[in-house]
Amino acid sequence: MRFTPQFLDELRARLPVSEVVGKRVKLKKAGREWKGLSPFQQEKTPSFTVNDQKGFYHDFSSGKHGNIFDFVMDTEGVSFPEAVERCAAMAGVPLPAANPDAARHEQRRKTLYDVMELAAKFFADQLASRTGAKARGYLGDRAISPATQLQFRLGYAPPDRFALKEHLGSQGIPTDDMVEAGLLIAGDDIPVPYDRFRDRVMFPITDLRGRVIAFGGRALEKDVAAKYLNSPETPLFHKGNNLYNLAPARQAAHNGATIVVVEGYIDVIAMVTAGFAGAVAPLGTALTENQLALIWKMSDEPILCFDGDRAGQKAAWRAADLALPLLKPGKSLRFALLPEGQDPDDLARAGGRSAVEEVISAARPLADVMWSREIEGGQFATPERRAALEARIGEIANAIRDEVVRRYYRQDLAERLQRTFAPEAPQRFAGRAPFGRESGRKFPPRGPGVRPFTGPRGQGTAPGQVLAPGPYQAASPQLAASPIMRGQRSAISRREALILQCLINHPWLLHEHLEEAAALELAHPEAHRMRAAIMAAFAHNHHHSPDPGEQSGKMRADLEAAGLSQILQRVERAITTQAVWGAKAGAAREDVLSTWHQLIVLHQKTHALLRERKDAEQALGEDPCEVNLAWLKDVSARLESLEGTEAQIEGFGELSGRFQRSM
């Protein structure tokens, strides 16, 4: 056989069916599939579908069905070998040399698959035996249940130097096969080959067909040189061309799961256990181009999840540099950084699915990551430094091979530059003398030498959007409010909860205040999620009914149907007083409008002061002079004074029997 299954699998992995079909058929995206007119017979209504996840096309009008090779044969009238040759040329993959020994080599590979399967069963049996007690204890400490151990076929390699070798030998496996499969260490200076994996928890690595092709082993002793040890390159295994959990993740992606790339085996298992079945990981190395191609075949915008420390940030930058030249329309990456000192396993065990969801929901686009790297910690007080930044930004865009994507990156990065260095209007403070000449107090500099606040570090906005920075510095605004982070912002704030309660109990507010509600800066991710759900439900169901009570009931029903019952409860628990009459269901219209207005004014003023305080803190850090210290004290006093007015929205209104007061 001229073409081995491995070679054909590589072509299928590199060539999405839509790319091959798209050269002859004009396709349009339709959910997870593509649709177009049949290339096999005349039709006016598209009945030809392509599914990249499953790797096939189907023509309902003619009944034709197949993969990339079938399509080339059916449309170009060529033989199978010719179809393979054309697909190889399309993918830029050299054809394997014609070799009379090809059939023998393929049979050899089949033998090695059998060897690896026997090894996997041996390791699994060892884990379940008395010998594997220490390994089971380790897995138990990592909250990996026996059911999960079976799901991932985990095992244990005993400490004996010849345990696996003797077991496979008793099954009739030659030593040479064990060496070729990477299970034994051999060499000219090693008289007797011995087991590569000893006293390690074993993680089988499989190919797209679910066949074991390699192992990763985690040492149980602390003084071992290599904490993780992977199989070497073998006829079955090329670590840069595969991913841990690849086959299950591909199926999960087809079912709608998000593809999340983490750093290690334990992280993948933790993510899958937490409900993220689309988790994968590289195999002991940084992400490669071939691995990225596999990931993009499963998802247009996978999320790369890194530790929140400096090493994790550098890993994110390396991945961004790798992806940049390969970007295509619709194909990109998003990046999520974990709280510092935590990996996905820690996060999932500490906070469960909700904590992981918060990190995933905070994922930033590739353009944000590149921008953040270029400006982080930079000082751009001189024209020369700003020119150097602009030159580096230009190099980023020029690295992109696709002309269309390159053009949009240039536009996006140019707008970020303009926003960063555009002159700012002077701030005014109602009721107070401003910093500046009129007051006799020097306003702290806000030019390029003092980096303007741009929300979470380096985060920009999409072209055409108004920059709306948030007041909290963390890896992301969502993480700042995460329940896994200790501190006062671990739950939805009382005021944000009251704003949401107003909208839930009085959806009619959105008739006149839709844009105002949409523009509010909300610190907590659940508040963001709830607001989005409220607005979506209002758009679909709540703008016709004249009965406020009916609107409120329908709103709650829709939110519960959307799976937000727990967030609804947390919103209610965040409201620590029952005296805000205007937010309650059944409140008089005048009370509702007055309460809404006062909540919004307080919220906007507070966020403006929080941003100013952040600027003052930054200015003081860069120049600890008396002027900057006075600025910070002044902002803090005004913020404290404003927080003291919170009680003014409580207890006033028609239902309370007390007169209404405005702020």
C-alpha positions in Angstrom: 0.0 0.0 0.0 1.6 3.3 -1.1 -0.2 5.6 1.3 -0.2 4.7 4.9 -3.2 5.5 7.2 -0.9 7.8 9.1 -0.2 9.8 6.0 -3.9 10.0 5.0 -4.8 11.0 8.6 -2.2 13.8 8.4 -3.8 15.1 5.1 -7.3 15.0 6.7 -6.0 16.9 9.7 -4.4 19.6 7.6 -7.2 20.0 5.1 -10.7 20.9 6.4 -13.3 19.5 4.0 -14.7 23.0 3.6 -11.3 24.1 2.2 -11.2 21.4 -0.4 -14.9 21.7 -1.4 -14.7 25.5 -1.3 -12.5 25.5 -4.4 -15.4 24.3 -6.4 -18.5 25.1 -4.4 -19.5 28.5 -2.9 -20.1 27.7 0.7 -21.9 29.7 3.4 -21.6 29.0 7.2 -24.8 27.5 8.6 -24.3 26.8 12.3 -21.6 24.1 12.7 -21.8 23.2 9.1 -21.4 24.8 5.7 -24.0 24.8 2.9 -24.0 25.3 -0.8 -25.5 24.3 -4.1 -24.8 20.7 -5.2 -21.7 20.3 -7.5 -23.2 17.1 -8.8 -26.5 18.3 -10.3 -28.5 21.5 -10.9 -30.5 22.9 -8.0 -31.8 26.3 -6.8 -32.0 25.6 -3.1 -28.8 24.5 -1.3 -28.9 20.9 -0.2 -25.1 20.2 -0.1 -23.6 20.3 3.4 -20.1 20.1 4.7 -19.1 19.2 8.3 -15.5 19.9 9.1 -15.8 18.3 12.6 -16.9 15.0 11.2 -14.7 15.3 8.1 -17.3 14.6 5.4 -19.7 16.2 2.9 -23.2 15.1 2.1 -25.3 15.9 -0.9 -29.0 15.4 -0.2 -30.0 15.9 -3.8 -27.8 13.1 -5.2 -27.1 11.1 -2.1 -23.3 11.4 -2.6 -21.3 11.3 0.6 -17.6 11.2 1.4 -14.3 12.7 2.6 -11.8 15.0 0.9 -10.4 12.2 -1.3 -13.9 11.1 -2.4 -14.8 14.7 -3.3 -11.7 15.1 -5.5 -12.4 11.8 -7.2 -16.1 12.6 -7.8 -15.5 16.1 -9.1 -12.3 15.7 -11.0 -12.7 12.1 -12.3 -9.3 11.0 -11.0 -8.2 7.8 -9.2 -7.7 7.5 -5.5 -3.9 7.8 -5.7 -4.3 10.9 -7.9 -6.8 12.4 -5.5 -4.4 11.9 -2.6 -1.6 13.5 -4.6 -3.7 16.6 -5.4 -4.7 16.9 -1.7 -1.1 16.6 -0.6 -0.2 19.4 -3.0 -3.0 21.5 -1.7 -1.8 20.9 1.9 1.9 21.4 1.0 2.8 18.0 2.2 5.4 16.0 0.3 4.3 12.6 -0.9 6.0 9.6 0.7 8.5 7.9 -1.5 7.3 4.9 -3.3 8.7 2.0 -1.3 8.1 -1.7 -1.9 8.5 -2.1 1.9 5.6 0.2 2.7 3.2 -2.7 3.4 5.8 -4.2 5.7 6.2 -0.9 7.6 2.5 -0.5 8.0 2.2 -4.0 9.4 5.0 -3.0 11.8 3.0 -0.1 13.0 0.1 -2.3 13.7 2.3 -4.5 15.8 3.4 -1.4 17.8 -0.2 -0.4 18.4 -0.7 -3.8 20.0 2.4 -3.4 22.1 1.2 0.0 23.4 -2.3 -1.3 24.2 -0.8 -4.2 26.2 1.4 -1.6 28.1 -1.6 0.6 28.9 -3.5 -2.4 30.3 -0.5 -3.4 32.4 -0.2 0.1 33.9 -3.9 0.2 34.6 -3.8 -3.1 36.4 -0.8 -2.0 38.5 -2.7 1.1 39.6 -5.6 -1.0 40.7 -3.3 -3.5 42.6 -1.7 -3.2 46.0 1.4 -2.0 44.3 -0.4 1.2 43.1 -1.6 2.3 46.5 0.8 5.3 46.6 -0.3 6.3 43.1 -4.0 6.1 44.1 -3.2 8.2 47.1 -1.7 10.9 44.8 -4.6 10.8 42.5 -7.0 11.0 45.4 -5.2 14.1 46.7 -5.7 15.7 43.3 -9.5 14.9 43.5 -9.3 12.5 40.6 -12.0 9.9 41.3 -11.7 6.2 40.4 -14.3 6.8 37.6 -12.2 9.5 36.2 -9.1 7.3 36.4 -10.9 4.7 34.3 -12.2 7.4 31.9 -8.7 8.5 31.1 -7.2 5.0 31.5 -4.7 6.2 34.1 -2.1 3.7 35.3 1.0 3.2 37.4 4.5 2.1 36.4 6.1 0.2 39.3 9.6 1.1 40.5 11.2 -2.1 39.3 13.6 -1.6 36.4 12.2 -4.6 34.4 8.6 -4.9 35.5 7.0 -3.9 32.2 9.7 -5.6 30.1 9.2 -8.9 31.9 5.4 -8.6 31.6 5.4 -7.9 27.9 8.0 -10.5 27.3 5.7 -13.1 28.9 3.1 -12.0 26.3 5.5 -12.9 23.5 6.6 -9.3 22.7 10.2 -9.0 21.5 12.5 -6.6 23.2 13.1 -4.8 20.0 9.4 -3.9 19.7 9.4 -2.5 23.2 12.4 -0.3 22.4 10.9 0.9 19.1 7.6 1.7 20.9 9.6 3.9 23.4 8.8 1.7 26.4 12.4 0.7 27.1 15.7 2.7 27.3 18.4 1.1 25.2 21.7 2.1 23.7 25.2 1.0 22.9 26.3 1.9 26.4 23.4 0.1 28.0 24.0 -3.7 28.0 20.4 -4.6 29.1 17.5 -2.4 28.0 15.3 -1.4 31.0 11.9 0.2 31.6 11.7 3.9 30.7 8.8 4.6 33.1 9.3 3.7 36.8 7.4 4.7 39.9 5.2 7.1 37.9 1.5 7.8 37.4 0.9 7.0 33.8 -1.2 9.0 31.3 -1.9 7.2 28.0 -1.7 9.5 25.0 -4.0 8.4 22.1 -4.4 9.4 18.4 -7.5 10.5 16.7 -8.8 6.9 16.5 -8.3 6.4 20.2 -5.3 4.2 19.9 -2.6 4.4 22.5 0.6 5.9 20.8 2.6 7.2 23.8 2.6 7.8 27.5 3.3 10.7 29.9 4.5 9.7 33.4 4.4 11.9 36.5 7.0 11.1 39.1 5.8 10.4 42.7 9.1 11.2 44.4 10.2 14.8 44.8 13.9 14.3 44.1 13.5 12.9 40.6 15.2 14.9 37.9 12.2 15.0 35.6 8.8 15.6 37.2 7.1 14.6 33.9 8.6 12.2 31.4 7.1 11.6 28.0 7.6 8.9 25.4 10.3 9.6 22.9 9.6 10.1 19.2 8.6 6.7 17.7 7.0 5.5 14.5 3.6 6.0 16.2 4.3 9.2 18.2 5.4 12.7 17.1 4.7 15.0 20.1 4.4 18.1 18.0 1.6 16.6 15.9 -0.7 15.5 18.7 -2.5 16.8 21.8 -3.6 15.2 25.0 -7.3 14.3 25.0 -7.5 15.1 21.3 -10.1 12.6 20.2 -12.6 13.2 23.0 -12.2 17.0 22.7 -12.9 16.8 18.9 -16.2 15.0 19.6 -17.0 17.5 22.4 -16.4 20.4 20.0 -18.8 18.9 17.5 -21.4 18.9 20.3 -20.8 22.5 21.0 -18.1 22.5 23.7 -15.5 25.2 23.9 -12.0 24.2 23.1 -9.7 25.2 26.0 -5.9 24.6 25.7 -4.2 24.1 29.1 -0.6 23.2 30.0 -0.7 19.6 31.4 -2.4 16.3 31.8 -3.7 17.0 35.3 -5.1 20.3 34.1 -7.0 18.6 31.2 -8.5 16.1 33.6 -9.5 18.8 36.0 -11.1 20.8 33.2 -13.0 17.8 31.9 -14.2 16.9 35.4 -15.4 20.5 35.9 -17.6 20.2 32.7 -15.2 21.5 30.0 -15.0 18.4 27.8 -13.1 20.3 25.1 -9.9 20.6 27.1 -6.6 19.6 25.4 -2.9 20.1 26.2 0.4 20.1 24.3 2.7 17.2 25.1 5.5 18.6 27.2 6.5 21.3 24.8 5.3 24.8 23.7 2.4 24.8 21.2 3.5 23.9 17.7 2.1 24.9 14.3 0.8 21.4 13.7 -0.9 21.4 17.0 -2.4 24.8 16.3 -3.8 23.5 13.0 -5.4 20.6 14.9 -7.0 23.0 17.4 -8.3 25.3 14.6 -9.9 22.4 12.9 -12.0 21.9 16.1 -12.7 25.5 16.9 -12.4 28.9 15.1 -11.4 30.8 18.3 -10.1 28.3 20.9 -9.1 29.7 24.4 -5.6 29.3 25.6 -5.5 29.2 29.4 -2.3 30.0 31.1 -1.1 30.4 34.7 -1.5 34.0 35.9 2.2 34.4 36.8 5.0 35.9 34.7 5.8 32.5 33.2 2.2 32.0 32.1 2.2 35.5 30.6 5.4 34.7 28.6 3.8 31.4 27.5 0.8 33.3 26.2 3.1 35.7 24.3 4.9 32.8 22.7 1.6 31.3 21.6 0.5 34.6 20.2 3.8 35.0 18.2 3.3 31.5 16.8 -0.3 32.1 15.8 0.1 35.6 14.4 1.5 34.7 10.9 -1.0 31.8 10.6 -4.2 33.9 11.2 -6.9 33.6 8.6 -10.4 35.2 8.4 -12.4 33.8 11.3 -9.4 31.9 12.7 -7.9 33.4 15.9 -7.1 32.7 19.5 -8.4 34.0 22.9 -6.3 34.1 26.0 -7.4 33.5 29.6 -5.0 34.1 32.5 -5.6 32.4 35.9 -5.2 34.1 39.3 -1.5 34.2 40.1 -0.3 31.0 41.8 -3.1 28.8 40.6 -3.3 26.4 37.7 -6.5 25.0 36.2 -6.4 22.1 38.6 -6.2 24.4 41.6 -9.0 26.6 40.2 -11.4 23.7 39.4 -10.9 22.1 42.8 -11.3 25.4 44.8 -14.2 27.0 42.9 -15.7 24.3 40.7 -17.2 25.0 37.3 -18.3 28.5 38.2 -14.8 29.6 39.0 -13.5 28.1 35.7 -16.3 29.8 33.8 -15.4 33.2 35.2 -11.8 32.8 33.9 -13.0 31.5 30.5 -15.5 34.3 30.2 -12.7 36.8 30.8 -10.7 35.5 27.8 -9.1 38.3 25.8 -8.6 38.4 22.0 -5.2 37.9 20.4 -5.1 41.6 19.4 -5.4 42.6 23.1 -2.6 40.3 24.1 -0.2 41.7 21.5 -1.1 45.3 22.4 -0.7 44.6 26.1 2.8 43.2 25.6 3.9 46.2 23.7 2.7 48.8 26.1 3.1 47.0 29.4 5.4 49.0 31.7 6.4 51.3 28.8 7.2 54.9 29.1 6.2 56.9 26.1 6.9 60.5 27.1 9.0 61.4 24.0 8.1 61.3 20.3 10.9 58.9 19.7 9.6 56.4 22.1 6.1 56.6 20.6 7.6 56.3 17.2 9.4 53.1 18.3 6.1 51.7 19.7 4.4 52.5 16.4 7.2 50.7 14.5 6.8 47.6 16.7 3.0 47.7 16.2 3.7 47.8 12.4 5.9 44.8 12.6 3.1 42.9 14.4 0.7 43.5 11.6 3.3 42.8 8.9 3.9 39.3 10.4 0.4 38.3 9.4 0.4 36.5 6.1 -3.2 36.8 5.2 -3.8 40.1 3.5 -7.4 40.7 4.8 -6.5 39.9 8.4 -3.3 42.0 8.1 -5.4 45.0 6.9 -7.8 44.8 9.8 -5.0 44.4 12.4 -3.3 47.5 11.1 -6.6 49.4 11.4 -7.2 48.1 14.9 -3.7 48.8 16.2 -3.7 52.2 14.7 -6.9 53.1 16.5 -5.4 51.8 19.8 -2.4 54.1 19.3 -4.6 57.0 18.6 -6.8 56.4 21.7 -3.7 56.0 23.9 -2.0 59.2 22.9 -4.9 61.4 22.0 -5.1 64.7 24.0 -7.5 64.3 26.9 -10.1 66.9 27.9 -9.6 68.4 31.4 -11.7 66.8 34.1 -14.2 68.9 36.0 -15.5 68.2 39.4 -19.0 69.5 40.3 -19.1 71.5 43.5 -15.3 71.5 43.9 -12.4 73.6 42.7 -10.6 71.5 40.1 -6.9 70.8 40.0 -5.3 73.4 37.8 -4.5 77.0 37.4 -7.8 78.3 38.8 -7.3 76.5 42.0 -3.7 77.2 42.5 -3.1 73.4 42.7 -1.1 71.6 40.0 -3.1 69.0 38.2 -1.1 65.8 37.9 0.2 65.3 34.4 -1.9 63.2 32.1 0.3 63.2 29.0 2.0 60.2 27.5 4.5 60.1 30.3 1.8 58.9 32.6 0.0 56.0 31.0 -3.7 56.7 30.9 -5.9 54.1 32.5 -7.2 51.7 29.8 -9.2 49.2 31.8 -7.7 45.8 32.5 -4.0 46.0 31.6 -3.6 46.6 27.9 -7.2 45.9 27.1 -8.5 47.9 24.2 -11.8 48.2 22.5 -13.1 47.1 19.2 -13.0 49.6 16.4 -15.8 52.2 16.6 -16.5 51.5 20.3 -16.3 54.1 23.0 -13.6 53.2 25.5 -15.3 52.3 28.8 -12.5 51.4 31.2 -13.3 49.5 34.4 -12.0 50.5 37.8 -10.4 47.3 39.1 -6.9 46.0 38.2 -6.6 42.3 38.0 -5.9 39.8 35.3 -9.4 40.7 34.1 -12.4 42.5 35.6 -14.1 39.2 36.0 -11.2 37.8 38.1 -11.3 40.9 40.3 -14.8 39.8 41.3 -14.2 36.0 41.3 -15.3 34.1 44.4 -11.9 32.4 44.5 -10.3 35.8 45.0 -10.3 36.9 48.6 -11.6 40.4 49.4 -14.5 42.8 49.4 -15.4 42.3 45.7 -16.0 38.5 46.0 -19.7 38.9 45.4 -22.0 41.1 43.4 -22.1 44.5 45.0 -25.3 45.7 46.6 -25.8 48.5 44.2 -25.3 46.4 41.1 -27.7 43.9 42.6 -30.3 46.7 43.1 -29.8 47.9 39.5 -30.5 44.3 38.2 -33.4 43.9 40.6 -35.0 47.1 39.1 -34.7 45.7 35.6 -36.0 42.3 36.6 -39.0 43.7 38.5 -39.6 46.5 36.1 -38.6 45.5 32.5 -40.5 48.5 31.2 -37.6 50.7 32.3 -35.7 49.4 29.2 -38.1 51.1 26.9 -36.5 54.5 27.7 -33.3 53.5 29.4 -31.9 50.7 27.2 -28.8 52.4 26.1 -28.1 53.7 29.7 -28.4 50.2 31.1 -26.2 48.7 28.4 -23.4 51.3 29.0 -23.2 50.7 32.7 -19.8 49.5 34.0 -20.5 46.4 36.0 -17.6 44.9 38.0 -18.9 41.3 38.5 -19.1 38.8 35.7 -22.4 37.4 36.9 -23.8 41.0 36.8 -22.7 41.2 33.2 -24.2 37.9 32.4 -27.5 38.7 34.1 -27.8 42.1 32.3 -27.2 40.5 28.9 -29.9 37.9 29.7 -32.3 40.6 30.8 -31.8 42.6 27.7 -32.1 39.6 25.4 -35.3 38.5 27.2 -36.7 42.0 26.9 -36.0 42.2 23.2 -37.8 39.0 22.5 -40.7 38.9 25.0 -41.2 42.0 27.1 -41.9 45.0 24.9 -45.5 44.3 24.1 -47.3 43.5 27.3 -48.9 46.6 29.0 -49.1 44.9 32.4 -45.9 45.5 34.5 -46.7 42.5 36.7 -46.9 40.2 33.7 -43.7 41.6 32.3 -41.9 41.0 35.6 -43.2 37.4 35.9 -42.3 36.6 32.3 -38.8 38.1 32.8 -38.1 35.9 35.8 -39.4 32.8 34.0 -37.2 33.5 31.0 -34.1 34.0 33.2 -34.8 30.8 35.1 -35.3 29.0 31.8 -31.9 30.3 30.7 -30.3 28.6 33.7 -29.8 31.7 35.8 -31.8 30.7 38.9 -28.7 30.6 41.1 -27.5 34.0 39.9 -31.0 35.3 40.6 -30.7 34.1 44.2 -27.3 35.6 44.5 -28.6 38.9 43.3 -31.3 38.8 46.0 -28.8 37.8 48.7 -26.6 40.8 47.8 -29.4 43.2 48.7 -28.8 43.5 52.4 -31.7 45.9 53.0 -35.4 45.6 52.3 -36.0 49.3 52.3 -35.3 50.2 48.7 -39.0 50.4 47.7 -38.5 51.5 44.1 -36.6 48.3 43.2 -39.4 46.0 44.5 -42.1 44.4 42.4 -45.3 46.4 42.5 -43.7 49.8 43.3 -45.3 52.9 42.0 -43.9 54.1 38.6 -42.7 57.4 40.2 -40.8 55.5 42.9 -39.2 53.2 40.3 -38.0 56.0 38.1 -36.6 58.0 41.1 -34.8 55.0 42.5 -33.4 54.0 39.1 -32.2 57.6 38.5 -30.5 57.8 41.9 -28.9 54.3 41.5 -27.5 55.2 38.1 -26.1 58.6 39.3 -24.4 57.0 42.3 -23.0 54.2 40.2 -21.6 56.4 37.5 -20.1 58.9 40.0 -18.5 56.1 42.0 -16.9 54.5 38.9 -15.6 57.9 37.8 -14.0 58.5 41.2 -12.6 54.9 41.2 -10.9 55.6 37.9 -9.6 58.9 39.1 -8.3 57.3 42.3 -6.5 54.7 40.1 -4.9 57.5 38.1 -3.9 59.3 41.3 -2.4 56.1 42.8 -0.4 55.6 39.6 0.8 59.2 39.5 1.9 59.0 43.1 3.8 55.8 42.4 5.6 57.5 39.6 6.2 60.8 41.3 5.7 60.7 45.1 5.3 64.4 45.5 3.0 66.4 47.8 0.8 67.4 44.9 0.1 63.8 43.9 -0.4 62.8 47.5 -2.9 65.6 48.0 -4.7 64.6 44.8 -5.1 61.0 46.1 -6.4 62.2 49.5 -8.9 64.5 47.8 -10.2 61.7 45.6 -10.4 59.3 48.5 -12.4 61.8 50.6 -14.8 62.5 47.8 -15.3 58.7 47.2 -16.0 58.2 50.9 -18.4 61.1 51.0 -20.2 59.7 48.0 -20.5 56.2 49.5 -22.1 57.9 52.5 -25.0 59.1 50.4 -26.0 55.4 49.5 -28.6 55.4 52.2 -30.5 58.3 50.5 -32.0 55.8 48.1 -33.5 53.8 50.9 -36.9 54.2 52.5 -38.3 56.9 50.2 -41.3 56.6 48.0 -45.1 56.2 48.0 -45.1 52.7 49.3 -42.9 53.7 52.3 -45.2 56.4 53.5 -42.3 58.8 53.6 -41.5 61.8 51.5 -39.2 61.3 48.6 -35.8 63.1 48.6 -33.5 63.6 45.8 -29.7 63.5 46.1 
